[in-house]
Amino acid sequence: MQKLLTAPPIIKKSRVFIVDDHPLICEGLTRYINQQPDLAACGQAMSRHTALKAIIESKPDVVIVDITLKSDSGMDLIKDLSLRSSKSCILVLSMHEESLYAERALQAGAKGYIMKQEPLKEVLRAIRRILEGEIYLSEKMGAKMLHRIADNQPGTSTLSVGQLSNRELQVFQFIGQGHGTRQIAEELHISAKTVESYRAHIKLKLDLKNAHELTQHAVHWVESNHLN
């Protein structure tokens, strides 16, 4: 009696949407993800508004988001998706220092944070981890957060950049990169008066006496975090 051949089981691939304003990053990630047996890239976007519309329509399983997008913030996209009760798991892939941004990203609604300096195989591990319903952070950052919880310490320390709001931190970074008030206003699509208000809040929170001290502090922070 002839034995019937059974077809191999079809593996359902998890769909991944990539949001990054660097085409090389998008293309490289897309190719690498599509080589995996359990993953498939389903779309790309370079801006918050384009991404939001496409993600709502395509309903991916995972969204990979960079924090800094051209003239916009990936953090705002994460909040937008959370407000719309998006079922997509969000993984932040960023050049920004994890110790400063990871907790902000998780509070905004992300399920993981990984830096761009990590190897691609670690990005895959992060994607699979959050697909399993877990949180992904580096071992160092995870341990730091657990120690803080155990010691009942607040998330930010006095006079640290960590206490700035997301928008204040954006303005602070632009100042450190040499942007003037008008240029920052254009980048963030807000008024120059609003930028000046943010500058005043930053000086107050960081106990800086004047614009010169603010600029010096911001430049030092940008350089130390390699954000030039």
Secondary structure by P-SEA (a helix, b strand, c coil): cbbbbbcccccbbbbbbbbcccaaaaaaaaaaaaacccbbbccccccaaaaaaaaaaacccbbbbbcccccccaaaaaaaaaaacccbbbbbbccccccccaaaaaaacccccccccccaaaaaaaaaaaaacbbbbcaaaaaaaaaaaaaccccccccccccccaaaaaaaaaaaacccaaaaaaaacccaaaaaaaaaaaaaaaccccaaaaaaaaaaaaaaaccc
